[in-house]
Amino acid sequence: MLLRHGLTSNIYLNDYLTFIQQGRDTFEFHHNLLVAQHHYHLVINAHHAFNAFYAEQKRLAEQLMD
């Protein structure tokens, strides 16, 4: 009986640890996803800023040519 109880509690412990590990993995995944999304938005914003800057430079250059 004691042996069976020991095995049972060991199984529960393993399940619990697996559950915690999965939670950690999920948290890491979501964290990495958030970081990736943030980076993506920064890149997109920088791209738009450069486009606006170069469009303005081009407009000024064309103005000078006229």
Contacts in CASP RR format, 6 or more apart in sequence:
PFRMAT RR
TARGET T0000
AUTHOR 0000-0000-0000
METHOD contacts of the structure
MODEL  1
MLLRHGLTSNIYLNDYLTFIQQGRDTFEFHHNLLVAQHHYHLVINAHHAF
NAFYAEQKRLAEQLMD
END
